[in-house]
């Protein structure tokens, strides 16, 4: 049993839609369906009537819903109790950060904070986007840092959570430079017979969904063949540096490599094949939060003045 199965089931009971709940839970619909099936297998009875639309719970599912809500409520109450008993670490700020930002944006950002604001003590929790958002909504971190693009908004309730924009990030295609300084692979040079090797994000990854939107709006037909997948931009960058294919990478992750010309743009005209994202920071609003660390509050006030809306 995994608690996320219970959270999935409660979401499905609320939305009555597998696709909508998958979106809210930041997973693909097939993955969401498998988790509901895993819960049913663990319990040993069908909880969802899949023959109806909108989706309905079976009588057993209605009974289990009340139990699932009670279990999740008790777990959250226990977590809050334990956090309230923690007497030390009040000056330590816990950040939930997706893997890519943890490697690229966060180290430079925290260095700048220590120079301009204060010697911040921090704990970094690197996760996928879905789990990073869960950390915030479960009260398991002080602050969440994540990418935002209008086409792929995070499902974070603005009535409960507030946000600041820390900066911008551009996602674009890069490839290893050949001896002549030109990219070994160009995004528009593939054909149906000889597609360009693509180093891709795993299905469901936030940056992967943005890459799909870039590909769909391409002014020219793109012939790309995915030969490698991973969740992390750093993994794609390592493969691109070895010359295995082109990869869509955040600008901050390739700053050194582009400066040294080890990686170059994989598009003669990069504009149609790039997207600019916000880098945002979120926190639970103090008026609804059970506990706000003084250090996190002081940092937020500094950021609010440094990054006015």
Buried (B, 14 or more C-beta within 10 A) or exposed (E): EEEBBBBBBBBBBEBBBBEBBBBBBBBBBEBBBEBBBBBBEEBEEBBBEEEEEEBBBBEBBEEBBEEBBEBBEEEBEEEBEEEEEEEEEEBBBBBBBBBBBBBBBBEEBBEEBEEEBEEBEBEBBBBBBBBBBBBBBBBBBBBBBBBBBEEBEBEBEEEEBBBBBBEEBEBBBBBBBEEEEEBBBBBBBBEEEEBBBBBBBEBBBBBBBBBBEBBEEBEEEBBBEEBBBBBBBBBBBBBBBEEBBBBBBBBBBBEEBBEEEBBBBBBEEBEEBBBEBBBBBBBBEEEEBEBBBEBBBBBBEBBEEEEEE
